[in-house]
Amino acid sequence: MSVNIEMPKLSDTMTEGTLVKWHKQVGDSVEIGDVLADVETDKATMEMEAFDDGVLTEIRIQAGEKAPIGSILAVLNGDSSHTSDVTQTDAAPIPATAPPPQVSAVSAPVSTTVAIETSGDRILASPLARKVATELGIDLATIPGSGPAGRITRSDVEAAASSPAKPAPSAEATAAAALAESIKNKVAAPLPPATAPAPAAQAILPIVKAGDETIELSTMRKVIASRLLTSKTTIPHFYLHVEVNAAPLMTLRKQVNDQAEKTHGNKYSVNDFILKAVINATLAVPAINASFAGDHIVKYNHIGLSVAVAVDDGLVTPVIKEAESKSLLAISRAVKDFAVRARDKKLRPDEFDGGTITVSNLGAWGIESFDAIINPPQAAILSVGAAIEKPVVQNGQIIPGLRMNLGLSCDHRVVDGAVAAQFLSEVRKLIEQPALMLL
């Protein structure tokens, strides 16, 4: 039987994807688990696996072309004895010429023949994950999914097989998890049309002259443009600034790196210490760790630290989840890993979820101070400048000093000026007395 290979929904904000590269060509044999293609989403480039056996008979979307979620990318002459139980009756494909569907964070995930199952009460799992689970004798109902929309992947099953068995969650725990997910979705829900920004068609466009270069927007750049426009036009920003004495932090960093070189070998950056200071300051001033949700405010129980990482096509913000439980070493290693994989476009979509506060550091480029734009639905973002040598006044005397500027951008619907000032003062205290953050 023929199986349509559709554009999967690989992230919560994805409406279309770019087919970067086909790993299989027409006439090639395909087995479950084979990598069919690389797909660029708004957040990363992902490998798209085959969930059916057969022969690739047709490719409809060529490398470099874009396609909306659910559109048919290729056709597989499937082996009926191994074909996935996700059929066309689960969700009719969206024609390749149809406009992208409107995606809402509170709507159900889009069902596709290659990605996820959403029919009835069935568990969200890829056919390959189901096959592996059957072979290993594992109940899929006991496995949390790490894939898009909570889909269980092969790696989830293999991880569960190597971990001690855990009891199934109680009805109360399941209900609590559902409530938490509902709250999260409401926070991420788009604003009503009445407050939405004006259509792009009404914008004043530049005049293109001979010799000017026109660069098509990538999927990532389109999402960045949309989110930043929404942030600046719908979130009432206010800004605070403070200059801190960076000399004690530099001294401690040198001492820690000298010792680390003799043990685990990890070299700590200035930003590692700043991230740790932000985490500790957030614990001290938890009101900063919140989001505006229409008719209420959500205060988060855990800290999801979004770290701004510059890439060729813009800026990505992967998240250190439950950052309050992470040591300085764990934070440092996580950021290094994020930076490498972000530039190679290998970050997973789930690594962008769960952020509650962001840090953006431009000190490495010599920028002394700047005001960052809030990363919605968060309520605060800390901007960090370079440590600059300058004359300072101390006890009535002018002496050499090492100073660093910090800026805090806040959503005034969530954070009042006094709370923001308290938070920024806490960050300043930890940077000027860095030993406190190691306690």
N, C-alpha and C positions, 0 to 999 in steps of 0.2 A: 504494500500500500504506500501511497505517496504521503510524505510528512512535510508540512511547511515549516521552515526554520524562520522564526520571526525575531524582530528586534526586541530584546528583553529589556525590562525595566531594571537597571542596575544601580540606581540611586533614588532617594526619595524626591529629589527635585528634577530628575531627568524627564524630558519630554521628547527628545530625539537623540540619536547617536550617530557618530561618524564611523563608517567601516574603514578602519585603518589598513588592515591587511588580511587577505585570505590565506589560511594555512593549508586548505584543501582546494582542489580544482575539480571541475566537472569530469566525471569518470572515476574519481578516486573512491576507494572503499573507506567507509567510516565506521568506527566502533564507538560504543558508549565510553565517554571519558576523553575522546580525542579532542584536541583544540581545533576548532573550526576556523576561528577568526579572532583578530584583535579589534575591540570596539572602544572608541573614545567616548566617554560620558562627559558631563559637566564637571566631573571631579577627578577622574583618572582614566587611564587606559586599561581595560580589563580583557582577559582571555574568555572567549565564549566557547563552552564545551558542548559536545554532542551528547544528547540524551537518548539517541536511537541508533541502531545499527542500520547499515544500508550502503547505497551508492549515491554520491552527489550527482544529480542529473541536471540541475539548472542553477545558475547564479544570477540573481536579478539586480542586486545592488553591488556595484563595483567598488574597488578600493578607492578611498577618497570621497565617496559620496555619502550624503546624510540621509537618514530615514527616521520617521517618527516611530515611537513605541508601537509594537504590534504589527508593523508592516512586514511583508514577506521579503526576507533577504535571499533565500535560496530554497531549493526543493530537494528532498532526499527520498530516494526510492527505498523505503524502509523495510526491514525484516519484521514481518508481523509477529514473529515469536518473541521478539525483544522490544517491540515498540512501546514507548511510554504510554501510561494510562491517561496522560493529559491529551485529550483529543480536541478536535475543532468544536465539539459541542460544549466544551468548557468555556470558550470565549472566541467569538468570531474574529478573524484577523481584520486589521484595519488596512484598507487598500493603500498601496504605496503612494497614491496621489492624493489621499485624504489629508486634511490639515491635522497637525498634532493635537491630541486630546488635551483638554484643560485638566491639569493635575492639581488636586487639592490634597493637602497633608492629612485631611480627615476622611478622604475617600478610600475605598478599598484598593489594594494594589492591583495593577493591571495584570491579567492572566495571559501568558503566552505559552506556545508549545515547547519552548526551549528553556523556560526559566522556572516558573513556580506554579503550584496548584492552589486554587482558591475555591473549588467547588464544594458546597455543603460544609460538612464538618471535617473534611479530610485534612491531614497534617501537611503543612507546607514543607515539601521535600523534593529534591530533584530525583528523577528515576534512578540515577546512578547511586545516590545516597540510599534509596530504598533497596537496591540490589545488594549493596555492601552490607546494609543492616540485616537483610535476610540471611546472607552468608555467615555473618558473625552472631546471629541470634540476638540482636539488640532491638528493644522496643523503641520505635521512633518517638513515641509520646513522652519518653523520659529525657529527650535530648533537646537542649536549647539551640536554636539555629543562629548562625552568624552571617548568613547570606542576606540578600535584599529582601525586605519585608519579613525578616525572621526565618527565611527559608533554610532548611537543614541541608548542608552540603556533605560531600564525601568526607572532607577533613573533620567535620563535626562528628560524624559517625566513628571515624577512626580514633579521634580523641576520646570519645566516650568509651570505646573498647579498651583503651589503655588506662582508664581511670577507674577507681573504685565505684561500684554501683551505688546510686543515691536513691532514696525513696521518692516516689512520685509526689509532686506538689499537692498540698491539700486544696480543697475547694476554696478555703479562705485566702490562701496564698495566690491561687490563680485569679481570684476576683480582685485582689489587691494589685496584682501585676497588670490586669486589664485596665483598672482605674488609672494607674500610673501612666500607662501607654496612652490612654484617652487624654489625660492632662497634657502630656508631651505633644500630642497631635494638635490639640487646641492652641497651644503656644505657637506652634509652627504654622498655624492656619493663615492663609493670605488675608489681607485686609479687605473689607468690603469695597465694592466698586466705587462708592461715593468718595473714598479717600485715596483711590488708586491714582498714580501719576498719569499725566496726559499721554495719549498714544504717541509712539515714536514718530508717526507720520506728521505730527504737528510741530516737531522740533525744527529748529533752524539749521539747515544742513550747509556744510562748507561748499564753496565753489571749487570744483576740480579743474585745474588748468593743465596745459600740456607740460609733460615732464613730472607731474605729481604722481606719486605712487598710491594705489588703492589696495589696502590689505583687507581681505575678507576676515570677518570675526570667526574665531574658533568657537566651538561649543562652550568651552570654559570661559572665554572672554565675554560671550553673550550673557552667561549667568552672572558673572561678576558685575557687568554693567547694570543688569536688571536689579540685583540685590542692593548695590550701592545707591542706585537711584531711589529705590523703595526706602532705604535707611534714611537718606538725607531729606526726603520729602514727607515722611510719615512719622519719624522719631524726633521728638524735641530734644536735640543735643544741648548739653552745656559742658563747659570745659574748665578744668583746674590744672594748675601747673605748680611744680615745686622744684627747687634746685637742691640736690643732695651732695654730701661729701662722700665721694667715691673712694677716697684713699684707703680707709679701713677694709673695704671689700677687696681692693686690689692686693692688699697685703695678705689677707686671709687666703685669697685664691692662690697666690704664689706658694704659701705654706702647704696648702692642701695638694696642689699639683706636684710639689717636690716629694711629698709622701706617697701620693698615688703612683708616681713613676716607679716606686720601689715595690708596689704591691700589684694592683690590678691593671695599671697602665693607662687608665682612662684620664684624659686631659679635660679639665673642666673649663668651660667658657664663662665669661662674665654673665652672659644671658642665662646660664644654668642657675646661677645664684639668684638672679632677678626673678626667674620663674618660681624658685623655692620661696622667695620673699613674698611673692604675690599669693601663693597658696596659703602660707601662714597668715598673711594679712586678711585673706578671705575667711579663714577660720575665726579670726578675731573679730571681724566685722561681717557677719553672714548676710546682712541685709543687701550687700552688693551682689550676692550670688542669687539673682532672681530675674524673672522675665515678666513683661506685661502681657496679659492674656484677655484683653477686651474688657470684661467686667470684673476681673480679679487679677491678683498678682500671684505668680507661682514662685515659692522659695525652695530652692533645690537642696536636697539632703547631701548630695555629693558634689564635688568640684570637678567639672569637665574643663580642663585648661586647654583652650585653643591656642596653638602656636603658629604665628604667621610665618610662612616659608615662601621666599621668592623663587619662582620658576620662570622659564623662558616666556611663557604665555600669560603671566600675571602673578597671582598670589593665591596660595592655598592655605587652609587652616586646619591641619589634622589635630586630633584631640587626645590629650593624655587623660584617660578616664580614671575616675576615683583618685585624682591627683593627690588628695590629702593623705593617702596611704603610701605614697611613693617616697623613697629616699632620694637624696641629692644624686646619688650614683644612678638610680633607676631613671630619674628625669633626664640626666645628661645623655644616657645611652638611648633613651626613647627619641629625643630630639635629633640626635645624630642619625638614627635610623630613618626617621621621618624625612630628613633633609635629602638623604641619598635616594630613597625610593620616590620622593616627590619629583625630583629632577628626572628620574627615569620613568615617571608616570606609572608607578607600580603600587601606589597606595590603594587600599581597598575602600569601597564606598562607606562601609561601616566605621572606618577610622575618622570620618568627618562628622559623625553623629555624636550628640551628647555634650556639646560645648556649652559652658555656662558663663565663661569670662575669657577674654582674649588678651594676649600680649603681642605687640608689634614693635620690633627693635630695628631701628635704622642706624644704630651707632656704628656698625661696621663700615658704613658708607660716609662717615664723617658728619652726619646730620646732627646738629646740636639739639634741636627741638622741633616737634611737629604735633599736629592734632589728627588723630586717627578717626576713621568713620566706624561707628558701632556695627558689629556683626550680628544682625538680627537672627533670632529673637532675643539675644543677650541684652543686658542693660549697661554693660561697661566694657571698655577696652583701654588698656594701659599702653601709652607710647613711650618708648625709651630712646633717648639720644646718646651721643657719644660722650665718653669721659674726656673732658677738656682741661688742660692745664691753664690756670688763670690766677691773677692776683686776687686774694680775698682778705677781708678785714677780720682779725681775730684778737680780742682783748685790746682793741684800739690800735693794733699794729697791722700793717700790710705785709702778708706773707704769701709764698707760693701755695697754691691749692689745686686739687683735682676735683672738678665738679661735673655732675651729670644732671641733665634736665629730664624730669618725668612729667608726662601729661596724662590726664585721665578724662576720657570722653564718657558721659553718662546719659542715660535715658531719664529725663526728668519726671516721667510718669511713674517710674519705679524708685529712683534714687533721689533723695533730697540732697541739697548742698552740704549739710552738716554730716550726713552719712558718708558722702564722697570724700569730704575733707578728712574725716576720721580714718577712712581706708587708706588714703594717700599718705597720711601721717604715719600710719602703721608700716607701710612699705618703706617709707623714708627711714624710720627707726631701725628696721631690720637690715637695710643696706648700710647704714652708718654704724650699726652694732651687729655685724654679720654672724658672730658666734651664737647669737640668740636663735637663729634659724636652724642651727645644728643640734639644738637640745631635743 
